[in-house]
Structures are given as structure tokens and as C-alpha cells.
């Protein structure tokens, strides 16, 4: 497998990954978002709905990263290594953020349960 990474594409990949999780890597690339989902006026269901949509978004990002990894391993010429690495980082950051939210929710629940009435 012949991999060639020029400085311009590597710099673009790094800046895309660090500047915004939802920014497109290149024109025409299909990207999934990891950030908080947009809640329209008809879907406002509160915290539980936003949390569920966010978990689905993180899951979709992980599935997309897995798909891109598989395509790179199969040497698909339409999938770049840079795109795959950025997708993997997005999935990892989304998972870590979700894990931190879960830990804070558990800690808040524990604090509330330990309060005296």
C-alpha cells in the first residue's frame, strides 16, 4: 500500500480536527457530526431527548469511523487516510465527552441521594 501525505493535506486535516468537530474535511466528503444535535421546535422533548439524540450521534460517528477504517484496510482509493484519522478522532472525542457527562450525572444523582431532608 502506497501512502503519500503532503504537508498541505496533513495541515488541513489537523486544523479541521482541532478547530471544529462538525466542520467538513473537504468538499464532497460525507461527514457525520459529533456535537449536540439541533433540536427543532417540534421535537423539544427536554433533556432526555437531547441526550438520546447525542448518544445516537456518537454511535453514528463510531460506526462511520469503523467503516472508514475497513475501507482503508481494503485499500479503497476513494477513502483517504487523513479522512479516516479525523473520523476516528471525532468518534473518540465524542465518546469521551459522553463518558464525562455520564460520570457527572451519576455523581449528581449520588449527591442528591445523600442529601438529608
N, C-alpha and C positions, 0 to 999 in steps of 0.2 A: 504494500500500500504506500503510495507516494503522497506525502502531506507537505504542502507548501503554505506557510503562513507569512504573509508580508507584514511589514510594520504598520501599514495603514489599516488593514483589516483587523489586526490584533488590537490596535489602539481603539478602533471603533467598537469592537466587542467589549473591551474593558470599560470604556466610557458609557456604553449602553447599559451594562450591568450595574455600574455604580451610580449613575445619575438618576435612573428611574426604572423601577421594576416593570412598569407597564409600557415602556417605550418600545417602538419597533426596532428590531436589529437592522433590517434592511427592507427596501421596498419589495413588496410581494411575498414576504415571509409570513407564514401563519404563526401568530403568537397568541398564547393564552395569558391571561392576566392573573396575577397572584394577589394583588391588593384587595381592599374592601370592595365588594360589589356595589354597583349602582342600584339604589332602591327607588323604584318609580312610585308614583302616587298611589297606584292601585295595589302594590304589593307590600305596603308598610305593615309588617306583622310584628314589629318590635325586635328586641334583642335576639330572640330565638331564631327568627327568620334570617336576620343578618348573619348570625353565627353559622347556620346551616348553609347559606349561600357561600360563605367564606370557606367552609370545610370542603364544599364541592369544588370551589375554585382551586384550592390547594391540591385536592385529589386530581383534578384535571391537569394541573401543572406537572405533577409527578408522573402521570400517565404519558403526557407529551414528552417529558424528558426520557422516559423509558423507551418510547417509540423512536425518538431521535438516536438514542444510544444503539438500538438494534439496527437502525438504518446505517449508521456509521460503521458498525461491525460488519454489515453485509456489503460494505463499500459502495453504497449508493452515491453516485456523483452529484445528485441534486441536494444532498444534505451536507452542510459544511461542519467541520469540527468546532468552529467558533460558535455557530448557532447551537450546537449540542451542548457545549460547555456553559453557555449563558442560560439555556433552559434548565440544566442541572442546578446551577446556582440559584435560579429563581425558585425552583422546587425546594431546595434546601432552606433558603431564607423563609419561604412561606411556611414550611414545616416547623422551623424553629420559632417563628412568631406565633403560630398556633399552639405550640407546646407551652410557650411562655404565658399565653392567655389562659390556657387550661390550668397551669400551675397557680396563677393569680386568682382564678375563680375558686379553686379548691381551698386556697389559703383564706379567701374572703368568707367562704362557707364555714370553714373551721373557726374563724374568728367570731362569726355570728353565733355559731352553736355554743361557743364557750362564754358568751355574754351572760351575765346574771340578770334576771328580770325583776 
